[in-house]
Amino acid sequence: MGIERTLADRKGRDFCELPRETITSSNSRRNRRRQRRKPPPVQMLFETCKVVFASAGTGFVPPPQDIDKLRSVLDGIKLEDVGLRPDMPYFRTSATQRVPRITYLHIYECEKFSMGIFCLPPSGVIPLHNHPGMTVFSKLLFGTMHIKSYDWVVDLPPESPTTIKPSESLPEMRLAKVKVDADFTAPCNPSILYPEDGGNLHCFTAVTACAVLDVLGPPYSDPEGRHCTYYHNFPFSNFSVDGISIPEEEKSAYEWLQERDELEDLEVNGKMYNGPKIVES
């Protein structure tokens, strides 16, 4: 954004001395500059999402060219583009808090896609959860975050069990394979997960204060079967299961996931998004 000047701002003498064709040419150039001015990055993201997720439904995966387009727009967004600063209260913890409080800033949602920002103070955790039938783009805006993600195991022989029930009183467990288990520090490339792969289940842990911009297409919807489920994870070797043959050196890459109901380790507050507003056309 810059400070615009007009010919009328000039001193009267200078203005009068300008030839008519110069004034016309200057006006024309100024109009062209206005036409070329880009919308705010968050508006560009919104417009791109409208195109990319126009046909979104459960299980939808955008074509490769649309994935690249959205990834490119998301990659260009910076913390200041969404009205945030690292010194804001969202990124601090209080001695009175039992667990670090996470803040969610809702930007936009429709039946096709949603946009929002998770703000995490140091040690803040978004527990392991899934994204059923969804394609999700995530952009780390600042800070360092540990991401651990999984995909359900579907490539074992048919006779190999991928679910177990350790006891009658406990929910069954399902076998998953670790996709990512690493720290990421901004700036870094956006991550993308898909309905069936790419790390559809993940857990975020703030190594430092950080913020992540999420785009979900389509968003969660209980009526449409896209319910957010949280999980406990257990090492593969904790349970002895007949019929599963996994090489010893690969066993650490597999874990058992069990649905959980209580989230005593999660506190999320919704706050007003105060960055550039979305203009719907």
ChimeraX commands (.cxc) that place a marker at each C-alpha (Angstrom):
marker #1 position 0.00,0.00,0.00 radius 0.5
marker #1 position 1.30,3.44,-0.89 radius 0.5
marker #1 position 0.29,7.05,-0.62 radius 0.5
marker #1 position -1.46,8.16,-3.77 radius 0.5
marker #1 position -0.90,11.59,-5.26 radius 0.5
marker #1 position -3.09,13.34,-7.81 radius 0.5
marker #1 position -2.39,16.13,-10.25 radius 0.5
marker #1 position -4.59,18.38,-8.16 radius 0.5
marker #1 position -2.05,18.11,-5.31 radius 0.5
marker #1 position 0.52,19.96,-7.33 radius 0.5
marker #1 position 1.03,23.69,-7.02 radius 0.5
marker #1 position -1.27,25.69,-9.23 radius 0.5
marker #1 position 1.55,26.99,-11.38 radius 0.5
marker #1 position 2.98,23.56,-12.06 radius 0.5
marker #1 position -0.44,22.18,-12.85 radius 0.5
marker #1 position -1.15,24.93,-15.38 radius 0.5
marker #1 position 2.15,24.41,-17.14 radius 0.5
marker #1 position 1.45,20.71,-17.85 radius 0.5
marker #1 position 0.36,20.09,-21.42 radius 0.5
marker #1 position -3.08,18.55,-21.82 radius 0.5
marker #1 position -1.73,15.35,-23.33 radius 0.5
marker #1 position 0.59,14.89,-20.31 radius 0.5
marker #1 position -2.36,15.12,-17.92 radius 0.5
marker #1 position -4.31,12.59,-19.96 radius 0.5
marker #1 position -1.35,10.25,-20.13 radius 0.5
marker #1 position -0.74,10.53,-16.38 radius 0.5
marker #1 position -4.39,9.81,-15.60 radius 0.5
marker #1 position -4.29,6.80,-17.89 radius 0.5
marker #1 position -1.19,5.43,-16.19 radius 0.5
marker #1 position -2.75,5.94,-12.76 radius 0.5
marker #1 position -5.92,4.10,-13.81 radius 0.5
marker #1 position -3.85,1.22,-15.11 radius 0.5
marker #1 position -1.97,1.05,-11.82 radius 0.5
marker #1 position -5.28,0.87,-9.94 radius 0.5
marker #1 position -6.46,-1.93,-12.20 radius 0.5
marker #1 position -3.23,-3.87,-11.71 radius 0.5
marker #1 position -3.21,-3.53,-7.93 radius 0.5
marker #1 position -3.37,-6.96,-6.36 radius 0.5
marker #1 position -5.97,-7.80,-3.72 radius 0.5
marker #1 position -4.71,-8.62,-0.20 radius 0.5
marker #1 position -3.11,-12.09,0.02 radius 0.5
marker #1 position -5.93,-13.47,2.16 radius 0.5
marker #1 position -8.44,-12.31,-0.48 radius 0.5
marker #1 position -6.36,-14.02,-3.17 radius 0.5
marker #1 position -6.44,-17.19,-1.06 radius 0.5
marker #1 position -10.22,-16.97,-0.76 radius 0.5
marker #1 position -10.67,-16.45,-4.51 radius 0.5
marker #1 position -8.37,-19.37,-5.28 radius 0.5
marker #1 position -10.21,-21.64,-2.83 radius 0.5
marker #1 position -13.51,-20.79,-4.50 radius 0.5
marker #1 position -12.15,-22.11,-7.79 radius 0.5
marker #1 position -10.18,-25.08,-6.45 radius 0.5
marker #1 position -12.99,-26.37,-4.21 radius 0.5
marker #1 position -15.93,-25.48,-6.45 radius 0.5
marker #1 position -16.80,-29.19,-6.78 radius 0.5
marker #1 position -15.67,-30.24,-3.30 radius 0.5
marker #1 position -17.46,-33.02,-1.48 radius 0.5
marker #1 position -16.44,-35.91,0.76 radius 0.5
marker #1 position -13.36,-37.57,-0.73 radius 0.5
marker #1 position -12.66,-34.74,-3.16 radius 0.5
marker #1 position -9.05,-34.27,-4.29 radius 0.5
marker #1 position -8.30,-31.25,-6.49 radius 0.5
marker #1 position -6.49,-31.90,-9.78 radius 0.5
marker #1 position -2.70,-31.42,-9.70 radius 0.5
marker #1 position -2.75,-28.00,-11.38 radius 0.5
marker #1 position -5.22,-26.69,-8.79 radius 0.5
marker #1 position -3.16,-28.11,-5.95 radius 0.5
marker #1 position -0.11,-26.29,-7.28 radius 0.5
marker #1 position -2.09,-23.06,-7.68 radius 0.5
marker #1 position -3.43,-23.09,-4.13 radius 0.5
marker #1 position -0.09,-24.15,-2.68 radius 0.5
marker #1 position 1.60,-21.23,-4.45 radius 0.5
marker #1 position -0.88,-18.68,-3.09 radius 0.5
marker #1 position -0.68,-20.13,0.41 radius 0.5
marker #1 position 3.12,-20.15,0.31 radius 0.5
marker #1 position 3.16,-16.39,-0.28 radius 0.5
marker #1 position 1.12,-15.51,2.82 radius 0.5
marker #1 position 3.01,-14.01,5.74 radius 0.5
marker #1 position 2.06,-13.46,9.38 radius 0.5
marker #1 position 1.42,-9.74,8.84 radius 0.5
marker #1 position -0.88,-10.53,5.90 radius 0.5
marker #1 position -3.42,-11.92,8.37 radius 0.5
marker #1 position -3.03,-9.18,10.96 radius 0.5
marker #1 position -0.89,-11.11,13.45 radius 0.5
marker #1 position 2.34,-10.37,15.34 radius 0.5
marker #1 position 4.48,-12.74,17.45 radius 0.5
marker #1 position 4.05,-10.53,20.53 radius 0.5
marker #1 position 0.24,-10.89,20.65 radius 0.5
marker #1 position -1.38,-12.49,23.73 radius 0.5
marker #1 position -2.41,-15.56,21.71 radius 0.5
marker #1 position 1.20,-16.71,21.76 radius 0.5
marker #1 position 1.83,-16.45,25.50 radius 0.5
marker #1 position 1.04,-18.82,28.35 radius 0.5
marker #1 position -0.13,-17.98,31.86 radius 0.5
marker #1 position 0.95,-19.65,35.09 radius 0.5
marker #1 position -2.74,-20.13,35.93 radius 0.5
marker #1 position -3.46,-22.24,32.84 radius 0.5
marker #1 position -3.60,-25.99,33.37 radius 0.5
marker #1 position -2.70,-26.60,29.73 radius 0.5
marker #1 position -1.48,-24.06,27.15 radius 0.5
marker #1 position -4.52,-22.40,25.62 radius 0.5
marker #1 position -4.84,-22.52,21.83 radius 0.5
marker #1 position -6.66,-19.78,19.96 radius 0.5
marker #1 position -8.59,-20.34,16.73 radius 0.5
marker #1 position -9.25,-17.38,14.44 radius 0.5
marker #1 position -12.10,-18.15,12.07 radius 0.5
marker #1 position -11.63,-16.46,8.68 radius 0.5
marker #1 position -14.26,-18.05,6.44 radius 0.5
marker #1 position -16.39,-21.16,6.02 radius 0.5
marker #1 position -18.92,-22.43,3.51 radius 0.5
marker #1 position -20.03,-25.94,2.58 radius 0.5
marker #1 position -17.10,-26.26,0.15 radius 0.5
marker #1 position -14.12,-25.07,2.20 radius 0.5
marker #1 position -13.00,-23.29,5.35 radius 0.5
marker #1 position -10.09,-21.02,6.27 radius 0.5
marker #1 position -8.77,-20.40,9.78 radius 0.5
marker #1 position -5.66,-19.88,11.89 radius 0.5
marker #1 position -4.52,-21.81,14.95 radius 0.5
marker #1 position -2.36,-19.76,17.32 radius 0.5
marker #1 position -0.28,-21.88,19.71 radius 0.5
marker #1 position 1.81,-20.71,22.66 radius 0.5
marker #1 position 4.98,-22.69,23.49 radius 0.5
marker #1 position 4.17,-26.34,24.32 radius 0.5
marker #1 position 0.62,-25.97,22.99 radius 0.5
marker #1 position -0.71,-29.23,21.55 radius 0.5
marker #1 position -3.49,-30.02,19.09 radius 0.5
marker #1 position -3.99,-33.74,19.83 radius 0.5
marker #1 position -3.94,-36.45,17.20 radius 0.5
marker #1 position -7.08,-36.20,15.03 radius 0.5
marker #1 position -8.36,-37.13,11.59 radius 0.5
marker #1 position -9.74,-35.36,8.51 radius 0.5
marker #1 position -12.21,-37.85,7.01 radius 0.5
marker #1 position -12.77,-37.38,3.29 radius 0.5
marker #1 position -10.95,-34.04,3.32 radius 0.5
marker #1 position -8.01,-32.40,1.56 radius 0.5
marker #1 position -6.15,-30.05,3.92 radius 0.5
marker #1 position -3.53,-27.39,3.18 radius 0.5
marker #1 position -1.50,-26.07,6.15 radius 0.5
marker #1 position 0.92,-23.13,6.15 radius 0.5
marker #1 position 3.17,-22.47,9.15 radius 0.5
marker #1 position 3.24,-18.67,9.43 radius 0.5
marker #1 position 5.94,-18.36,12.09 radius 0.5
marker #1 position 7.71,-20.33,14.80 radius 0.5
marker #1 position 8.67,-23.99,15.10 radius 0.5
marker #1 position 6.14,-26.82,15.25 radius 0.5
marker #1 position 6.52,-30.58,15.62 radius 0.5
marker #1 position 4.20,-32.49,13.32 radius 0.5
marker #1 position 3.51,-36.18,13.66 radius 0.5
marker #1 position 1.16,-37.62,11.06 radius 0.5
marker #1 position -0.18,-41.03,10.09 radius 0.5
marker #1 position -2.11,-42.85,7.39 radius 0.5
marker #1 position -4.23,-45.93,7.99 radius 0.5
marker #1 position -2.53,-49.15,6.95 radius 0.5
marker #1 position -4.34,-50.62,3.94 radius 0.5
marker #1 position -1.56,-52.43,2.05 radius 0.5
marker #1 position -1.03,-55.51,4.23 radius 0.5
marker #1 position -2.10,-58.95,2.95 radius 0.5
marker #1 position -5.86,-59.60,3.41 radius 0.5
marker #1 position -5.22,-62.18,6.13 radius 0.5
marker #1 position -3.26,-59.67,8.24 radius 0.5
marker #1 position -5.44,-58.03,10.91 radius 0.5
marker #1 position -5.25,-54.22,11.03 radius 0.5
marker #1 position -7.64,-53.84,13.97 radius 0.5
marker #1 position -7.43,-55.33,17.45 radius 0.5
marker #1 position -9.56,-55.14,20.59 radius 0.5
marker #1 position -7.29,-55.35,23.65 radius 0.5
marker #1 position -10.21,-55.92,26.04 radius 0.5
marker #1 position -14.00,-55.91,26.16 radius 0.5
marker #1 position -14.04,-52.61,28.04 radius 0.5
marker #1 position -11.77,-50.72,25.63 radius 0.5
marker #1 position -12.44,-49.47,22.09 radius 0.5
marker #1 position -10.74,-51.31,19.29 radius 0.5
marker #1 position -7.42,-50.12,17.90 radius 0.5
marker #1 position -6.51,-49.66,14.28 radius 0.5
marker #1 position -3.06,-49.94,12.74 radius 0.5
marker #1 position -1.53,-46.79,11.24 radius 0.5
marker #1 position 1.82,-45.97,9.68 radius 0.5
marker #1 position 3.80,-42.87,10.60 radius 0.5
marker #1 position 4.07,-40.52,7.64 radius 0.5
marker #1 position 5.89,-37.55,9.21 radius 0.5
marker #1 position 7.58,-37.12,12.59 radius 0.5
marker #1 position 9.67,-33.97,12.51 radius 0.5
marker #1 position 10.10,-30.33,13.48 radius 0.5
marker #1 position 9.23,-27.61,10.98 radius 0.5
marker #1 position 10.35,-23.98,11.23 radius 0.5
marker #1 position 8.84,-21.11,9.26 radius 0.5
marker #1 position 9.35,-20.22,6.50 radius 0.5
marker #1 position 8.72,-23.68,5.07 radius 0.5
marker #1 position 6.63,-25.21,2.33 radius 0.5
marker #1 position 2.90,-25.68,2.94 radius 0.5
marker #1 position 1.91,-29.23,3.83 radius 0.5
marker #1 position -0.94,-31.06,2.11 radius 0.5
marker #1 position -2.85,-34.09,3.32 radius 0.5
marker #1 position -5.42,-36.04,1.34 radius 0.5
marker #1 position -8.49,-38.15,2.19 radius 0.5
marker #1 position -6.57,-41.43,2.01 radius 0.5
marker #1 position -2.91,-40.49,2.34 radius 0.5
marker #1 position -0.36,-37.74,2.93 radius 0.5
marker #1 position -0.75,-38.00,6.71 radius 0.5
marker #1 position -4.53,-37.63,7.09 radius 0.5
marker #1 position -4.25,-38.01,10.86 radius 0.5
marker #1 position -1.92,-35.61,12.60 radius 0.5
marker #1 position -0.85,-34.02,15.87 radius 0.5
marker #1 position 0.64,-30.51,16.22 radius 0.5
marker #1 position 3.00,-29.59,19.07 radius 0.5
marker #1 position 4.36,-26.05,19.43 radius 0.5
marker #1 position 8.11,-26.17,20.01 radius 0.5
marker #1 position 8.01,-22.38,20.15 radius 0.5
marker #1 position 5.06,-20.02,19.84 radius 0.5
marker #1 position 3.67,-20.51,16.33 radius 0.5
marker #1 position 0.70,-19.99,14.04 radius 0.5
marker #1 position -0.63,-22.24,11.30 radius 0.5
marker #1 position -3.10,-21.28,8.59 radius 0.5
marker #1 position -5.42,-24.15,7.63 radius 0.5
marker #1 position -7.55,-24.57,4.52 radius 0.5
marker #1 position -9.96,-27.52,4.61 radius 0.5
marker #1 position -11.87,-28.71,1.60 radius 0.5
marker #1 position -14.54,-29.66,2.35 radius 0.5
marker #1 position -14.75,-28.66,6.05 radius 0.5
marker #1 position -15.86,-30.89,8.91 radius 0.5
marker #1 position -19.57,-31.75,8.81 radius 0.5
marker #1 position -21.25,-34.24,11.14 radius 0.5
marker #1 position -24.37,-34.62,8.93 radius 0.5
marker #1 position -22.15,-35.51,5.97 radius 0.5
marker #1 position -20.02,-37.95,7.94 radius 0.5
marker #1 position -16.96,-35.75,8.30 radius 0.5
marker #1 position -16.69,-35.89,12.08 radius 0.5
marker #1 position -13.46,-34.92,13.84 radius 0.5
marker #1 position -12.23,-37.91,15.86 radius 0.5
marker #1 position -9.33,-37.77,18.33 radius 0.5
marker #1 position -7.00,-40.66,19.08 radius 0.5
marker #1 position -4.52,-42.11,21.55 radius 0.5
marker #1 position -1.44,-43.68,19.99 radius 0.5
marker #1 position 0.46,-46.75,21.19 radius 0.5
marker #1 position 3.69,-48.33,19.91 radius 0.5
marker #1 position 3.18,-51.34,17.65 radius 0.5
marker #1 position 5.25,-53.53,19.97 radius 0.5
marker #1 position 2.92,-52.89,22.94 radius 0.5
marker #1 position 0.54,-55.55,21.64 radius 0.5
marker #1 position 1.28,-59.01,20.36 radius 0.5
marker #1 position -0.84,-59.76,17.30 radius 0.5
marker #1 position -0.78,-63.00,15.35 radius 0.5
marker #1 position -0.86,-62.79,11.58 radius 0.5
marker #1 position 0.97,-59.50,11.10 radius 0.5
marker #1 position 4.40,-59.79,9.55 radius 0.5
marker #1 position 6.37,-56.54,9.69 radius 0.5
marker #1 position 10.20,-56.52,9.58 radius 0.5
marker #1 position 11.74,-55.73,12.94 radius 0.5
marker #1 position 13.54,-52.63,11.63 radius 0.5
marker #1 position 10.23,-51.18,10.37 radius 0.5
marker #1 position 8.07,-51.78,13.44 radius 0.5
marker #1 position 8.83,-48.35,14.92 radius 0.5
marker #1 position 7.06,-46.80,11.92 radius 0.5
marker #1 position 3.75,-48.45,12.90 radius 0.5
marker #1 position 1.45,-47.56,15.79 radius 0.5
marker #1 position -1.97,-48.54,17.08 radius 0.5
marker #1 position -4.51,-45.73,17.24 radius 0.5
marker #1 position -7.50,-45.80,19.57 radius 0.5
marker #1 position -10.42,-43.38,19.55 radius 0.5
marker #1 position -10.73,-41.17,22.62 radius 0.5
marker #1 position -13.68,-39.22,24.01 radius 0.5
marker #1 position -12.23,-36.98,26.69 radius 0.5
marker #1 position -9.85,-34.19,25.74 radius 0.5
marker #1 position -8.53,-33.07,29.09 radius 0.5
marker #1 position -5.31,-31.90,27.41 radius 0.5
marker #1 position -6.98,-29.51,24.94 radius 0.5
marker #1 position -8.33,-26.00,25.46 radius 0.5
marker #1 position -9.27,-24.02,22.36 radius 0.5
marker #1 position -10.75,-20.52,22.44 radius 0.5
marker #1 position -12.38,-18.97,19.40 radius 0.5
marker #1 position -11.47,-15.35,18.82 radius 0.5
marker #1 position -12.38,-12.72,16.26 radius 0.5
marker #1 position -10.18,-12.63,13.18 radius 0.5
marker #1 position -9.05,-9.02,12.77 radius 0.5
marker #1 position -6.96,-9.26,9.62 radius 0.5
marker #1 position -7.99,-8.09,6.15 radius 0.5
marker #1 position -11.63,-8.92,5.58 radius 0.5
marker #1 position -12.87,-11.32,2.94 radius 0.5
marker #1 position -14.96,-9.63,0.24 radius 0.5
marker #1 position -17.47,-12.01,-1.32 radius 0.5
marker #1 position -18.43,-11.19,-4.87 radius 0.5
marker link #1:1,2 radius 0.2
marker link #1:2,3 radius 0.2
marker link #1:3,4 radius 0.2
marker link #1:4,5 radius 0.2
marker link #1:5,6 radius 0.2
marker link #1:6,7 radius 0.2
marker link #1:7,8 radius 0.2
marker link #1:8,9 radius 0.2
marker link #1:9,10 radius 0.2
marker link #1:10,11 radius 0.2
marker link #1:11,12 radius 0.2
marker link #1:12,13 radius 0.2
marker link #1:13,14 radius 0.2
marker link #1:14,15 radius 0.2
marker link #1:15,16 radius 0.2
marker link #1:16,17 radius 0.2
marker link #1:17,18 radius 0.2
marker link #1:18,19 radius 0.2
marker link #1:19,20 radius 0.2
marker link #1:20,21 radius 0.2
marker link #1:21,22 radius 0.2
marker link #1:22,23 radius 0.2
marker link #1:23,24 radius 0.2
marker link #1:24,25 radius 0.2
marker link #1:25,26 radius 0.2
marker link #1:26,27 radius 0.2
marker link #1:27,28 radius 0.2
marker link #1:28,29 radius 0.2
marker link #1:29,30 radius 0.2
marker link #1:30,31 radius 0.2
marker link #1:31,32 radius 0.2
marker link #1:32,33 radius 0.2
marker link #1:33,34 radius 0.2
marker link #1:34,35 radius 0.2
marker link #1:35,36 radius 0.2
marker link #1:36,37 radius 0.2
marker link #1:37,38 radius 0.2
marker link #1:38,39 radius 0.2
marker link #1:39,40 radius 0.2
marker link #1:40,41 radius 0.2
marker link #1:41,42 radius 0.2
marker link #1:42,43 radius 0.2
marker link #1:43,44 radius 0.2
marker link #1:44,45 radius 0.2
marker link #1:45,46 radius 0.2
marker link #1:46,47 radius 0.2
marker link #1:47,48 radius 0.2
marker link #1:48,49 radius 0.2
marker link #1:49,50 radius 0.2
marker link #1:50,51 radius 0.2
marker link #1:51,52 radius 0.2
marker link #1:52,53 radius 0.2
marker link #1:53,54 radius 0.2
marker link #1:54,55 radius 0.2
marker link #1:55,56 radius 0.2
marker link #1:56,57 radius 0.2
marker link #1:57,58 radius 0.2
marker link #1:58,59 radius 0.2
marker link #1:59,60 radius 0.2
marker link #1:60,61 radius 0.2
marker link #1:61,62 radius 0.2
marker link #1:62,63 radius 0.2
marker link #1:63,64 radius 0.2
marker link #1:64,65 radius 0.2
marker link #1:65,66 radius 0.2
marker link #1:66,67 radius 0.2
marker link #1:67,68 radius 0.2
marker link #1:68,69 radius 0.2
marker link #1:69,70 radius 0.2
marker link #1:70,71 radius 0.2
marker link #1:71,72 radius 0.2
marker link #1:72,73 radius 0.2
marker link #1:73,74 radius 0.2
marker link #1:74,75 radius 0.2
marker link #1:75,76 radius 0.2
marker link #1:76,77 radius 0.2
marker link #1:77,78 radius 0.2
marker link #1:78,79 radius 0.2
marker link #1:79,80 radius 0.2
marker link #1:80,81 radius 0.2
marker link #1:81,82 radius 0.2
marker link #1:82,83 radius 0.2
marker link #1:83,84 radius 0.2
marker link #1:84,85 radius 0.2
marker link #1:85,86 radius 0.2
marker link #1:86,87 radius 0.2
marker link #1:87,88 radius 0.2
marker link #1:88,89 radius 0.2
marker link #1:89,90 radius 0.2
marker link #1:90,91 radius 0.2
marker link #1:91,92 radius 0.2
marker link #1:92,93 radius 0.2
marker link #1:93,94 radius 0.2
marker link #1:94,95 radius 0.2
marker link #1:95,96 radius 0.2
marker link #1:96,97 radius 0.2
marker link #1:97,98 radius 0.2
marker link #1:98,99 radius 0.2
marker link #1:99,100 radius 0.2
marker link #1:100,101 radius 0.2
marker link #1:101,102 radius 0.2
marker link #1:102,103 radius 0.2
marker link #1:103,104 radius 0.2
marker link #1:104,105 radius 0.2
marker link #1:105,106 radius 0.2
marker link #1:106,107 radius 0.2
marker link #1:107,108 radius 0.2
marker link #1:108,109 radius 0.2
marker link #1:109,110 radius 0.2
marker link #1:110,111 radius 0.2
marker link #1:111,112 radius 0.2
marker link #1:112,113 radius 0.2
marker link #1:113,114 radius 0.2
marker link #1:114,115 radius 0.2
marker link #1:115,116 radius 0.2
marker link #1:116,117 radius 0.2
marker link #1:117,118 radius 0.2
marker link #1:118,119 radius 0.2
marker link #1:119,120 radius 0.2
marker link #1:120,121 radius 0.2
marker link #1:121,122 radius 0.2
marker link #1:122,123 radius 0.2
marker link #1:123,124 radius 0.2
marker link #1:124,125 radius 0.2
marker link #1:125,126 radius 0.2
marker link #1:126,127 radius 0.2
marker link #1:127,128 radius 0.2
marker link #1:128,129 radius 0.2
marker link #1:129,130 radius 0.2
marker link #1:130,131 radius 0.2
marker link #1:131,132 radius 0.2
marker link #1:132,133 radius 0.2
marker link #1:133,134 radius 0.2
marker link #1:134,135 radius 0.2
marker link #1:135,136 radius 0.2
marker link #1:136,137 radius 0.2
marker link #1:137,138 radius 0.2
marker link #1:138,139 radius 0.2
marker link #1:139,140 radius 0.2
marker link #1:140,141 radius 0.2
marker link #1:141,142 radius 0.2
marker link #1:142,143 radius 0.2
marker link #1:143,144 radius 0.2
marker link #1:144,145 radius 0.2
marker link #1:145,146 radius 0.2
marker link #1:146,147 radius 0.2
marker link #1:147,148 radius 0.2
marker link #1:148,149 radius 0.2
marker link #1:149,150 radius 0.2
marker link #1:150,151 radius 0.2
marker link #1:151,152 radius 0.2
marker link #1:152,153 radius 0.2
marker link #1:153,154 radius 0.2
marker link #1:154,155 radius 0.2
marker link #1:155,156 radius 0.2
marker link #1:156,157 radius 0.2
marker link #1:157,158 radius 0.2
marker link #1:158,159 radius 0.2
marker link #1:159,160 radius 0.2
marker link #1:160,161 radius 0.2
marker link #1:161,162 radius 0.2
marker link #1:162,163 radius 0.2
marker link #1:163,164 radius 0.2
marker link #1:164,165 radius 0.2
marker link #1:165,166 radius 0.2
marker link #1:166,167 radius 0.2
marker link #1:167,168 radius 0.2
marker link #1:168,169 radius 0.2
marker link #1:169,170 radius 0.2
marker link #1:170,171 radius 0.2
marker link #1:171,172 radius 0.2
marker link #1:172,173 radius 0.2
marker link #1:173,174 radius 0.2
marker link #1:174,175 radius 0.2
marker link #1:175,176 radius 0.2
marker link #1:176,177 radius 0.2
marker link #1:177,178 radius 0.2
marker link #1:178,179 radius 0.2
marker link #1:179,180 radius 0.2
marker link #1:180,181 radius 0.2
marker link #1:181,182 radius 0.2
marker link #1:182,183 radius 0.2
marker link #1:183,184 radius 0.2
marker link #1:184,185 radius 0.2
marker link #1:185,186 radius 0.2
marker link #1:186,187 radius 0.2
marker link #1:187,188 radius 0.2
marker link #1:188,189 radius 0.2
marker link #1:189,190 radius 0.2
marker link #1:190,191 radius 0.2
marker link #1:191,192 radius 0.2
marker link #1:192,193 radius 0.2
marker link #1:193,194 radius 0.2
marker link #1:194,195 radius 0.2
marker link #1:195,196 radius 0.2
marker link #1:196,197 radius 0.2
marker link #1:197,198 radius 0.2
marker link #1:198,199 radius 0.2
marker link #1:199,200 radius 0.2
marker link #1:200,201 radius 0.2
marker link #1:201,202 radius 0.2
marker link #1:202,203 radius 0.2
marker link #1:203,204 radius 0.2
marker link #1:204,205 radius 0.2
marker link #1:205,206 radius 0.2
marker link #1:206,207 radius 0.2
marker link #1:207,208 radius 0.2
marker link #1:208,209 radius 0.2
marker link #1:209,210 radius 0.2
marker link #1:210,211 radius 0.2
marker link #1:211,212 radius 0.2
marker link #1:212,213 radius 0.2
marker link #1:213,214 radius 0.2
marker link #1:214,215 radius 0.2
marker link #1:215,216 radius 0.2
marker link #1:216,217 radius 0.2
marker link #1:217,218 radius 0.2
marker link #1:218,219 radius 0.2
marker link #1:219,220 radius 0.2
marker link #1:220,221 radius 0.2
marker link #1:221,222 radius 0.2
marker link #1:222,223 radius 0.2
marker link #1:223,224 radius 0.2
marker link #1:224,225 radius 0.2
marker link #1:225,226 radius 0.2
marker link #1:226,227 radius 0.2
marker link #1:227,228 radius 0.2
marker link #1:228,229 radius 0.2
marker link #1:229,230 radius 0.2
marker link #1:230,231 radius 0.2
marker link #1:231,232 radius 0.2
marker link #1:232,233 radius 0.2
marker link #1:233,234 radius 0.2
marker link #1:234,235 radius 0.2
marker link #1:235,236 radius 0.2
marker link #1:236,237 radius 0.2
marker link #1:237,238 radius 0.2
marker link #1:238,239 radius 0.2
marker link #1:239,240 radius 0.2
marker link #1:240,241 radius 0.2
marker link #1:241,242 radius 0.2
marker link #1:242,243 radius 0.2
marker link #1:243,244 radius 0.2
marker link #1:244,245 radius 0.2
marker link #1:245,246 radius 0.2
marker link #1:246,247 radius 0.2
marker link #1:247,248 radius 0.2
marker link #1:248,249 radius 0.2
marker link #1:249,250 radius 0.2
marker link #1:250,251 radius 0.2
marker link #1:251,252 radius 0.2
marker link #1:252,253 radius 0.2
marker link #1:253,254 radius 0.2
marker link #1:254,255 radius 0.2
marker link #1:255,256 radius 0.2
marker link #1:256,257 radius 0.2
marker link #1:257,258 radius 0.2
marker link #1:258,259 radius 0.2
marker link #1:259,260 radius 0.2
marker link #1:260,261 radius 0.2
marker link #1:261,262 radius 0.2
marker link #1:262,263 radius 0.2
marker link #1:263,264 radius 0.2
marker link #1:264,265 radius 0.2
marker link #1:265,266 radius 0.2
marker link #1:266,267 radius 0.2
marker link #1:267,268 radius 0.2
marker link #1:268,269 radius 0.2
marker link #1:269,270 radius 0.2
marker link #1:270,271 radius 0.2
marker link #1:271,272 radius 0.2
marker link #1:272,273 radius 0.2
marker link #1:273,274 radius 0.2
marker link #1:274,275 radius 0.2
marker link #1:275,276 radius 0.2
marker link #1:276,277 radius 0.2
marker link #1:277,278 radius 0.2
marker link #1:278,279 radius 0.2
marker link #1:279,280 radius 0.2
marker link #1:280,281 radius 0.2
view
